[in-house]
Amino acid sequence: MIILKKTLQELAALVGGEAVGQPELEITGVTSIEDAEAHQITFALGGAYLEKAAKSKAGAVIVPLEVADYPKPILRVNNPKAAFAGLLELFTPPPRVIRGIHPSCVVAATALIGENTALMPNVVVGENTVIGKNTVIYPGVFVGEGASIGEDCIIYPNVTIREGSRIGDRAIIHSSTVIGSDGFGFVTIDGQHRKVPQVGVVVIEDDVEIGACVTIDRATTGETLIKRGTKLDNLIHLGHNVVVGEACLLVAFTGISGSTRIGNRVTFAGQSGTAGHLNIGDNSVFAARCGVIGDVPPNSFYAGFPGRPHKQWLRAEAAAYKVPDMYKRLRELEKRLAELEKNK
């Protein structure tokens, strides 16, 4: 195994920062504060993290620009998190992938496979599919009839991409995710639930990343749509005909009910979700376990169930903690009033 070595000064040039303290210090890796050793670099955003990093074994620390004096060699940058991410990529190259189609794959004669792709063992590619150049598809993936996958994508093991689904360029889809499963559509007749055919598709635009075990339903008609640059964590469900805007962040266990339209740059924290047929404005944020039951205007910050403005939720929560004392005082007042009535 070849160990990459870079001086602190060389790293500064790569991330657009400034090396201070010991520019010629050799760095061989990047890791967390807790795990860092003498020839590794870590990062600290400020406050307690700076103190913790100073006491660590790390050889150097990535810090914000405003940090001047520090007991260790530092790499001063505008955005320590971004610099840390860049150096992680530098010191941890992607695994080697053998390009080509493995003999165990089942690929339809009508499928169009781009140059420099990798189809690993037991991949199944249906009729009239398109897979763009430089895309890597790991073992056990199913790509249904008429589906398309763009260029430079990574599809991890056991992903299911159902018929007609369309995935843009540079998408990353993690293991066991299902794209294009049937939407949950039924009509009840004489007490029996009759299935409504789900004949739409899922469209995923460029630069979207989807975590493991995510389920995205195909539209009843039309499209379920995830727009450019959105990132989904693990274990998320999107119902049929949902639209998720650009550059959104959906954290684990989020559930979005059918036909809800989410604007751009919206964040749903863990275990949050919405009712169906709602409109969520741009730049909104929903705290963990927030349950949204109505339309939300742009630039909102909601919490609680039912979801309401965060400051309103905080006041309600604070008031709820006072209820036991209030109840106790009420009982005392009732007792005193009863005594006054008796002594009239």
Residue, then its C-alpha position, 0 to 999 in steps of 0.5 A: m500500500i502506497i502512503l501519500k505524503k504531503t507537507l502542510q504547505e502543499l496542503a495549504a496550496l491545495v485547499g487555498g489556505e495558509a500553513v502556520g507553525q511548521p509548513e514543512l511538516e509531513i502529513t500522511g493522513v486526515t482523521s478525527i480529533e480522537d483518532a489523529e496521530a503525530h503525522q495526521i491532520t484533523f480539523a476544529l471549528g472553534g471553541a471547545y473543539l480547538e481546545k480538544a484538538a490542541k490536547s490531541k496527538a494530531g500533528a496539525v489542525i485545520v482551523p478558521l481564519e480568525v485563529a492566530d496563536y495556537p500550540k500546534p501547526i495549523l492550516r488556516v482556511n475560510n471553511p475548515k469543514a470543506a477543507f477537511a472534506g477535500l483532504l479526506e478525498l485526497f488521502t482516501p482515493p476511491p477503490r479500484v474498479i475494473r471496467g467492463i461487463h462481468p460475464s455473470c451479468v444479464v444485459a438485454a440486447t437492446a440496452l445501450i451501455g456507455e464507454n468505460t462503464a463497470l457492470m459488476p457480477n450479477v447485474v441485470v439490465g432490461e430492454n431499452t435501457v441506457i447507461g451513461k459512460n464512466t458509470v459504475i454499477y455494483p453487484g446485484v443491481f437491477v435496472g428495469e426496462g426503459a430506465s436510464i442512468g446518466e454519466d459518472c454515476i455510482i450505483y451500489p450493491n442491490v439497488t433496484i431501479r424500476e422500469g422507466s426511471r430516469i437518473g441524471d449524471r453524477a448520481i450516487i445511490h447507496s445499497s438496497t435503495v428502491i427507485g420506482s416502486d409502486g405508489f401507495g394508491f388504492v380505491t375502496i369499493d364495497g369494503q375492498h381495496r382495489k389497486v390504482p395502476q401506478v403508471g408514472v415514473v421517477v426522475i432524479e436530476d444531476d448530482v443527487e445522492i440517495g442513501a441506503c434503504v431509501t424507497i421512492d415511489r413512482a408517480t400514479t401518472g406523471e413524475t416523482l421528481i428529485k431535483r438537482g443537488t439534493k441529498l437524501d440520508n438513509l431510510i427515507h420514503l418519498g410517496h408518489n408524485v412528490v417533488v423535491g426541489e434543488a439542494c435539499l437535505l432530507v435526514a434519516f427516517t424522513g417521510i414525505s407523503g404523496s403529491t407534496r411539493i418541496g421548494n429549493r434548499v429545504t432541510f428535513a431533520g431526522q424522523s420529520g415528515t409531511a402529510g400529502h398534497l402540501n406546498i413547502g416554501d424555499n429555504s425552510v427548515f424542519a426540526a427533528r420529529c416535526g410533523v407538517i400538516g399544512d402548507v408552509p411559507p418560504n424561509s420558515f423554521y418549524a418544530g413539533f407536532p403538529g408542526r408550527p413556527h419554532k419560537q411558538w413551539l418553544r413557548a408551548e413547550a416551556a408552558a407545558y413544563k409549568v402545568p404541574d405547578m399551576y395545577k398544584r396552585l389551582r388545587e390550593l386555591e380551590k381548597r382556600l375558596a372552599e374554606l371561605e365559602k364554608n365560613k360565610 
